[in-house]
Amino acid sequence: MKDLDKRVRQLERILALNVEIVSNPQQSSLLTKIAQTAAELTESESASILLLDDRTGDLRFCAAATEEITPLLSRIPVPVTHSIAGKVLQEREPAVVHDVRADPRHFREVGQAIGFETRSLLAVPLQVQERCIGVLEAVNKRSGLFTEEDKEILTILAAQAAVAIENARLVEALQEAHRKLQELDRLKSDFITIASHELRTPLSLVLGYASLLQEQQRGSREVEGVLRAAVRLQHIIETMVNLQYLETGELPFRYEEFNLGEEILLACQTHAPLAEASGLTLDAVVPQEPIWIRADREKIRLVLDNLLSNAIKFTPAGGRVRVKLEERYGNAEITVTDTGVGIPQKDLDRIFERFYQVESPMTRRRGGLGLGLPIVREIVEKHGGRVWAESVLGQGSRFIVRLPLASSR
Ligand code: ADP
């Protein structure tokens, strides 16, 4: 009965530790706690965790039941070839040594360095999947010899330590990946800022001279070509600057109440010649009753222009582009549907990222910077709305914009 009680208490401790590992994957003090529990449950004077240092090939102490000595211990490399822990690591089997003095593999330097005499030792391997990453050892059984039960407990704790270490490693790898992504994002922003500023001044000179030349040499196709190219370049730079300012909040919003249906019809009128030249049908389905929103009219127009020009750009001749406006669940909902090339499922969210394009930039047949949709999302979200895409590859795409209705109406 007493044995059973003891066993239950031990299992309770192990379970509590498990809960802690799962809920605090990052906590480094967890390993100390595991070492302390190992010492306590095996009734030993101390316990420690050693991990294989991939760089040097030695074992290193990373936690000990007596937390204060861990920094001292961690400075002493333990050679895999000349230690009991090393043997356990290599053979992946637990080892019980009742009298270390009789074992030639015992590595004495540790005890000498910290003034601690090791008499007996129980060591088990720490395994993560197929890899053995270290050793958990209990030192100096307080009375009697290490038992099979001690070995069992230490093996369970070693499995827990392995999970904790692996969790911490995964969290660290994730944080590192996140940090790199943030850095990449920052580089992109810096690039946009620098490129657009550096290009603006020379470009305004080119534009100025080209306009002057155009006045002097009316009808010259070369001059017109230069002017068209410069205006296009200016448009690209403005797009980059706009996105940057939108994101930093430097682009002011001028709110007014207007009928969204009217704005949609105007946008369709503007795009009609392009649709016709591309051999497409473009139509708008807008309700008779006005749908009022409170928004920055120019920016909403930018949203419509971007979605329409994409729909036209990615739909082959003979296709159709339709813009529909409805009132749904207290929102204004715009749907731009095309019968174009479509978008793979895996890219549906990513196309709203800066510079992301489904086709590789090297093989792309259609022009574009990959900034239109990020601008759309930024504007829509700044208005408290949402935008997303749905698509069937090869059959067409649908972009849905949901904007809150003007509350006063
Ligand atoms: P751009 O059109 O300048 O490339 P966008 O940010 O507007 O940049 O769009 C990003 C990418 O999303 C496009 O390159 C294209 O791959 C995809 N895309 C956007 N709209 C459509 C659409 N209507 N049909 C198919 N693909 C689209």
Residues whose N, C-alpha, C, O or C-beta is under 5 A from the ligand:
A	BS01	ADP	N310 A311 F314 G340 G342 I343 I351 Y356 Q357 V358 E359 G367 G368 L369 G370 L371 G372 L373 P374 S397
